[in-house]
Amino acid sequence: MQIANFYLEPASFAVDFDDIRYVRNLVFVVEQQIPSALEFDELDSECHHFLVRDVDFQPIATCRLSPEGKVGRMAVLNEWRGQGVGQSLLRAAIDKALNLGLASITANAQVSALGFYQKCGFALEGEVFDEAGIPHQASRLILQAREQTLRSLPSNRQLPVEPVRLEILESTLSATRQLIGAARRQIYIRSRDLDYALYGQKDIVEALKQFALSNRNASVQIIVQDPTSLRNQVHPVVELAQRLPSYFLIRVPDEAEDLQYASAFVINDSDGYLFRLLGNRYEGHWSPNLPARNRPLSEEFERVWQRSSACAEFRALSL
């Protein structure tokens, strides 16, 4: 399997508890015989969580990062081991720690997994010790600080709205229009090729145009993974971005992992989101106001945006 067959998703312990419990129960309670009472603790509600899902949206791996920067509860289902899932989880935890401004990240690793952590740059500390009947050793990775971009948050939050499933293009179009219309100053779009059936629709383009022109501080940031696919077509969003360059910013990822990202989403700064596990399909889920989903996607977008580049491809397009 290739990395495109799974998706890493920043998660909320409250919203995604069932999926997190499913993976950790299979790996730790069933496979490793750790008592359930030890596996789940009060720290869970304070941690940043990550989930990996397969193409059917089923959970296959998870881990957590404490506020102090300790990675824990790293669990990958047996059939998915050795395929880069654990490495993607650890990388997400490291990126989160960097965004939090932490100087280092630690892990009490099972002795059988020490090689994995050392390969990722962790240095071992202290002696081997027993935890839940399994030998562990402490390890630490020193982080190199990076500049962070602060995003504005809505001052008046409304009650969260439970997510609604999307299945067809029409419902995805309707949800996207609502997200654009509810945005205050910022809209973020991540897509492989700015799916023409969605972003080429006149009402979507008009909604983006009106959003930009109605607010001098408006900003639409777009990450496109495959700009070459737009060479032979006049894409109305790209055309709009070229006419209004002060409002639209488009970047292309530089790293292989980001280029292989299979999903797509659009979020706004009013806590709304729309997420599709596979960017070439329209099944997904959305909510006009759900911070527990919006915030992790915002952080994921920021992480990729920081290591992406402006693309001359769009300036070269014949419009």
C-alpha positions as CSV (number, residue, x, y, z in Angstrom):
1,M,0.0,0.0,0.0
2,Q,1.1,3.6,-0.6
3,I,0.6,6.6,1.6
4,A,-2.4,7.7,-0.6
5,N,-4.4,4.8,0.8
6,F,-4.6,6.4,4.3
7,Y,-5.2,9.8,5.7
8,L,-3.9,11.4,8.9
9,E,-6.5,13.6,10.7
10,P,-5.9,15.8,13.7
11,A,-8.7,14.6,16.1
12,S,-10.7,15.7,19.0
13,F,-10.9,13.3,22.0
14,A,-14.5,14.3,22.7
15,V,-15.7,14.0,19.0
16,D,-13.6,11.0,18.0
17,F,-13.5,9.1,21.2
18,D,-15.2,6.0,19.8
19,D,-12.6,5.7,17.0
20,I,-9.7,6.4,19.3
21,R,-10.9,3.8,21.7
22,Y,-11.4,1.3,19.0
23,V,-7.8,1.4,17.9
24,R,-6.3,1.6,21.3
25,N,-8.5,-1.2,22.6
26,L,-7.4,-3.6,19.9
27,V,-3.7,-2.7,20.2
28,F,-3.2,-2.3,23.9
29,V,-6.0,-4.0,25.7
30,V,-6.6,-7.0,23.3
31,E,-3.2,-7.5,21.7
32,Q,-0.9,-6.4,24.6
33,Q,-3.2,-7.3,27.5
34,I,-2.9,-3.9,29.2
35,P,-5.9,-3.4,31.6
36,S,-8.5,-1.0,30.1
37,A,-8.4,1.0,33.4
38,L,-4.7,1.8,32.7
39,E,-5.1,2.5,29.0
40,F,-7.5,5.4,29.3
41,D,-6.8,8.2,31.8
42,E,-7.7,11.7,32.8
43,L,-4.8,13.1,30.7
44,D,-6.7,12.1,27.5
45,S,-9.0,15.1,27.7
46,E,-6.1,17.5,27.8
47,C,-4.0,16.0,25.0
48,H,-3.9,16.7,21.3
49,H,-5.0,13.6,19.4
50,F,-4.3,12.3,15.9
51,L,-6.2,9.6,13.9
52,V,-5.3,7.8,10.7
53,R,-8.1,6.4,8.6
54,D,-8.3,4.2,5.6
55,V,-10.1,5.0,2.4
56,D,-13.4,3.7,3.9
57,F,-13.0,6.2,6.7
58,Q,-12.3,3.5,9.3
59,P,-9.7,4.3,12.0
60,I,-6.5,2.4,11.7
61,A,-4.0,4.2,14.0
62,T,-3.8,6.9,16.7
63,C,-1.5,8.7,19.1
64,R,-1.7,11.7,21.5
65,L,0.6,14.6,22.4
66,S,0.4,16.0,25.9
67,P,0.5,19.8,26.5
68,E,4.1,19.3,27.8
69,G,5.1,17.6,24.6
70,K,5.0,13.9,25.5
71,V,4.0,11.5,22.7
72,G,2.0,8.6,23.9
73,R,-0.6,5.9,23.1
74,M,1.0,5.3,19.7
75,A,-1.2,2.5,18.3
76,V,-1.3,1.1,14.7
77,L,-3.5,-1.8,13.8
78,N,-1.5,-4.9,13.0
79,E,-2.3,-5.1,9.3
80,W,-1.1,-1.5,8.8
81,R,2.3,-1.8,10.4
82,G,5.4,-1.3,8.3
83,Q,3.6,1.0,5.8
84,G,4.7,4.4,7.1
85,V,1.6,5.0,9.3
86,G,3.5,5.3,12.6
87,Q,6.0,7.6,11.0
88,S,3.2,9.9,9.7
89,L,1.7,10.0,13.2
90,L,5.0,10.9,14.8
91,R,5.6,13.6,12.3
92,A,2.2,15.1,12.9
93,A,2.9,15.1,16.7
94,I,6.3,16.8,16.0
95,D,4.7,19.4,13.8
96,K,2.1,20.1,16.5
97,A,4.8,20.5,19.1
98,L,6.6,23.0,16.8
99,N,3.3,25.0,16.4
100,L,3.0,25.0,20.2
101,G,6.5,26.5,20.5
102,L,7.9,23.5,22.5
103,A,11.7,23.1,22.7
104,S,11.6,19.3,22.7
105,I,9.3,16.3,22.4
106,T,9.6,13.2,24.5
107,A,8.3,9.6,24.5
108,N,8.3,6.7,26.8
109,A,8.8,4.1,24.1
110,Q,8.3,0.4,24.4
111,V,11.7,-1.3,24.1
112,S,10.5,-3.2,21.0
113,A,9.9,0.2,19.3
114,L,13.1,2.0,20.2
115,G,14.5,1.6,16.7
116,F,11.5,3.4,15.3
117,Y,12.0,6.4,17.5
118,Q,15.8,6.5,17.1
119,K,15.3,6.5,13.3
120,C,13.1,9.6,13.7
121,G,15.9,11.4,15.6
122,F,15.0,10.6,19.2
123,A,17.9,10.1,21.7
124,L,17.5,7.6,24.5
125,E,17.5,8.8,28.1
126,G,17.9,6.9,31.4
127,E,17.4,3.2,32.1
128,V,14.8,0.7,30.9
129,F,11.8,0.7,33.2
130,D,8.5,-1.2,33.5
131,E,5.2,0.4,32.6
132,A,2.0,-1.7,32.6
133,G,4.1,-4.8,32.6
134,I,6.0,-3.8,29.4
135,P,9.7,-2.7,29.2
136,H,10.0,1.0,28.2
137,Q,12.7,3.6,27.9
138,A,12.5,7.4,27.8
139,S,13.6,9.3,24.7
140,R,13.7,12.9,23.6
141,L,13.9,14.9,20.3
142,I,15.2,18.5,20.4
143,L,13.1,20.7,18.2
144,Q,14.2,23.6,16.1
145,A,11.9,26.5,16.6
146,R,10.2,28.1,13.6
147,E,8.2,31.2,13.0
148,Q,4.5,30.8,13.6
149,T,1.6,32.6,11.9
150,L,-1.2,33.7,14.1
151,R,-4.7,33.5,12.8
152,S,-7.6,35.6,13.9
153,L,-10.4,33.8,15.7
154,P,-14.1,34.8,15.7
155,S,-14.9,36.8,18.8
156,N,-18.5,35.7,19.1
157,R,-18.8,31.9,19.0
158,Q,-22.1,30.2,18.5
159,L,-23.2,26.8,19.6
160,P,-21.5,23.9,17.8
161,V,-23.5,22.2,15.1
162,E,-23.1,18.4,14.7
163,P,-21.6,17.3,11.4
164,V,-23.8,16.3,8.5
165,R,-22.8,13.6,6.0
166,L,-22.3,14.5,2.3
167,E,-22.8,12.0,-0.5
168,I,-23.4,13.8,-3.8
169,L,-22.0,16.9,-5.6
170,E,-25.2,19.0,-5.1
171,S,-25.0,18.7,-1.3
172,T,-21.3,19.5,-1.4
173,L,-21.9,22.6,-3.5
174,S,-24.6,23.8,-1.2
175,A,-22.3,23.3,1.9
176,T,-19.4,25.0,0.2
177,R,-21.5,28.1,-0.7
178,Q,-22.7,28.3,2.9
179,L,-19.1,28.2,4.2
180,I,-18.0,30.9,1.9
181,G,-21.0,33.1,2.8
182,A,-20.3,32.7,6.5
183,A,-16.6,33.5,6.3
184,R,-15.5,36.6,8.1
185,R,-12.1,37.4,6.7
186,Q,-10.4,34.1,5.8
187,I,-11.2,31.0,3.6
188,Y,-8.8,28.1,3.2
189,I,-9.1,25.6,0.5
190,R,-7.0,22.4,0.0
191,S,-7.5,20.5,-3.2
192,R,-5.5,18.3,-5.6
193,D,-6.6,20.2,-8.8
194,L,-9.4,22.7,-7.8
195,D,-12.0,20.1,-8.9
196,Y,-13.8,21.9,-11.8
197,A,-17.1,20.3,-11.0
198,L,-17.1,22.0,-7.6
199,Y,-14.9,25.1,-7.8
200,G,-15.7,25.8,-11.5
201,Q,-19.4,26.4,-10.7
202,K,-20.5,30.0,-11.4
203,D,-22.2,30.4,-8.0
204,I,-19.1,29.2,-6.1
205,V,-16.9,31.6,-8.1
206,E,-19.3,34.4,-7.6
207,A,-19.5,33.7,-3.9
208,L,-15.7,33.8,-3.6
209,K,-15.6,37.1,-5.6
210,Q,-18.2,38.8,-3.5
211,F,-16.4,37.6,-0.3
212,A,-13.2,39.2,-1.5
213,L,-14.7,42.4,-2.7
214,S,-16.9,43.0,0.3
215,N,-14.0,43.0,2.8
216,R,-10.8,44.8,2.2
217,N,-9.1,42.4,4.7
218,A,-10.4,39.3,3.0
219,S,-8.0,36.5,2.2
220,V,-8.5,33.2,0.3
221,Q,-5.6,30.8,0.7
222,I,-5.5,27.8,-1.6
223,I,-3.2,24.8,-1.7
224,V,-3.2,23.0,-5.0
225,Q,-1.2,19.8,-5.2
226,D,-1.2,19.3,-9.0
227,P,-1.1,22.6,-10.8
228,T,-0.1,21.0,-14.1
229,S,-3.6,19.6,-14.4
230,L,-4.8,23.1,-14.9
231,R,-2.6,24.0,-17.8
232,N,-5.1,23.1,-20.6
233,Q,-8.2,24.7,-19.1
234,V,-9.4,28.1,-18.1
235,H,-10.2,27.7,-14.5
236,P,-12.5,30.4,-13.2
237,V,-11.0,30.4,-9.7
238,V,-7.5,30.8,-11.0
239,E,-8.7,33.5,-13.3
240,L,-10.3,35.2,-10.4
241,A,-7.2,34.9,-8.4
242,Q,-5.2,36.5,-11.2
243,R,-7.6,39.4,-11.3
244,L,-7.7,39.9,-7.6
245,P,-4.1,38.9,-6.5
246,S,-4.4,41.0,-3.3
247,Y,-7.1,38.7,-2.0
248,F,-6.1,35.2,-3.4
249,L,-2.9,33.3,-2.5
250,I,-2.1,30.0,-4.1
251,R,0.7,27.7,-3.1
252,V,1.9,24.2,-4.1
253,P,3.4,21.7,-1.6
254,D,7.1,21.0,-1.9
255,E,7.2,17.7,0.1
256,A,6.3,14.3,-1.2
257,E,4.0,13.5,1.7
258,D,2.0,16.6,1.1
259,L,1.8,16.0,-2.6
260,Q,0.3,12.6,-2.0
261,Y,-2.4,13.9,0.3
262,A,-5.6,12.2,-0.9
263,S,-8.3,14.3,0.9
264,A,-9.7,17.7,0.3
265,F,-11.3,20.3,2.5
266,V,-12.5,23.9,2.8
267,I,-12.7,25.8,6.1
268,N,-13.5,29.3,7.1
269,D,-12.7,31.5,10.2
270,S,-16.2,31.1,11.6
271,D,-15.5,27.5,12.7
272,G,-17.1,26.0,9.6
273,Y,-15.5,23.1,7.7
274,L,-16.2,20.6,4.9
275,F,-14.0,17.6,4.6
276,R,-13.8,14.9,1.9
277,L,-11.7,11.8,2.6
278,L,-11.0,11.4,-1.2
279,G,-10.7,14.6,-3.1
280,N,-12.0,13.1,-6.3
281,R,-15.3,12.1,-4.7
282,Y,-18.0,14.0,-2.9
283,E,-18.7,11.8,0.1
284,G,-17.7,13.6,3.2
285,H,-19.0,15.6,6.2
286,W,-19.4,19.3,7.1
287,S,-20.7,21.7,9.7
288,P,-21.2,25.4,9.6
289,N,-19.8,25.7,13.2
290,L,-17.8,22.9,14.8
291,P,-14.5,24.1,16.3
292,A,-13.4,20.6,17.2
293,R,-13.2,19.8,13.5
294,N,-12.3,23.2,12.2
295,R,-9.3,23.9,14.4
296,P,-7.3,20.7,13.6
297,L,-7.9,21.2,9.9
298,S,-6.8,24.9,10.3
299,E,-3.6,23.7,12.0
300,E,-3.0,21.1,9.3
301,F,-3.5,23.7,6.6
302,E,-1.0,26.1,8.3
303,R,1.5,23.3,8.7
304,V,1.5,22.5,4.9
305,W,1.2,26.2,3.9
306,Q,4.4,27.0,5.7
307,R,6.3,24.5,3.7
308,S,4.7,25.1,0.4
309,S,5.8,27.6,-2.4
310,A,4.1,30.1,-4.6
311,C,3.8,28.5,-8.1
312,A,4.8,30.2,-11.3
313,E,2.6,27.6,-13.0
314,F,-0.5,29.8,-12.4
315,R,1.2,32.9,-13.8
316,A,2.0,30.9,-17.0
317,L,-1.5,29.7,-17.5
318,S,-3.2,31.1,-20.7
319,L,-6.5,32.6,-19.4
